[in-house]
């Protein structure tokens, strides 16, 4: 069965936490209330589905005019290296339009991945890290 991509489809905290856990991305997967807040307060979620199983997610915050922050890009380990992450980013870019800049913070282990799918490394960013 081919992977189906959805924009704005409902996802549960349990589903998202499982994709995060499986993908290797570091998120508070044992704090489902916090995962739910992450879902509720994102204003753009693209998801990838294998049947009824959530296998990938791109979670973003955007004004749909100038910038879009891609806060999560995760694909279950069983579905990695199939182009799902790339397709989620491509569909996100198509949805937000070409006048909107797309930015993200990369995990050290993914620094080589993002240039392969069209991102340029930026040297002009600043960060105040979260406490937890």
N, C-alpha and C positions, 0 to 999 in steps of 0.2 A: 504494500500500500504506500503510495507517495505521501510525503510530508505535506500537510496543509498549513498555510500561513494565514493568520487572522489578526486584524487590527481591532483593538478594543474588546476582544472576547473576554468574558469573565474567567478569572483564575482564582484559585483559593490559596491561602497561605500555605497549606500543606503541600499543594502541587508545586508552588514556587520554591519552597524550602527544599523539596526533594530534588528539583533541577539544580538548585544552587549546590546542594550537598554532593550530588553526583558529578557535577561539572568540575568541582575543585575550587570554585570561586569562594573566597572568604566572606561570608555573610553570617548574621546572627540566626542560623537555621534552627536553633533550639528555642528561640523566642518568637513564637508564632504571632503574638500580638504586635510585635515590632515589624515582622514581615508583612502583616496585614496593613499596618500604617504605611509601609513602603508602597504597597499596591494602591491603597486608597488615595495617596497623595501624588502619585505619578499622574501626569495628564496625557501620557501616551504609552501604551503597552502593545507591543507586537509579540505574537506567540507562534510557536511551531508545534504542530500536533502530529503524532503518529497514531491514527485512529482517535481514541479518546484520551490518549496519554500525552500530557504536556512534555515536550522534549527540548524546548528552547524558548528563551524569553529575552526580549530587549525592552528595558524599562527606562523611560525618558521623562524629562521635564523640559518644556519648551514654551515659547511665546508664539510659535508658528510664524514669526516675522523676521527675527534677527538671529536668535541662537537656540540651540537645543543641546542639553546635557544628557548624554547617554550614561545613565548611572549604573546600569547592569546589562551585560551581555553574557548569557550563559547557555550552554548546550549540554545535555546529559551525556555522560561519558560513552554510553552505548550508541550515541548518534553523532559523536564528534568526527571531524574529518570527512564530512559528507557535504560540506558547503552550507550548512544551516546557519551558522553565525554570519557568514558573508551575505547570505540571502536576507536575513533579518536586517542587517545594516543597509543593504540596497533598498529594501522596501521602506525602511525608516526614512532614508534620504529622499526617496520618491514622494513619500507622504508629506514631509515637511517642506519640500520645494528647494530650488537651487539658491534662493536668496538667504537661506538659513544656514548658519555655520553649525557644524556638528562637532562637539568636543567631548572628551572623556578623560578619566584618569585610569591609567593602566596598572595592573598588577605587574610586578617585576618579571614574572614568568611569561607574561603575554607581550612584552615589549617588541618582540620580533614578529608577532602576529599582525598587529594593526597596520604597519606599513604595507603588508601584503594585500590588504583589502582597501587601500586608498587613503589611509590617514597619514598626515605629515606630523612629525615630532615637533612640538612647540617648546621653545626655550623661554617663553615669557609668561609662565603661569605661576601663581602663588597659592599656597594652601595653609589653612589652619586646620590641623587634624582634630578629629572628634576624640572625645575622652574615652568612649567605649563603643 
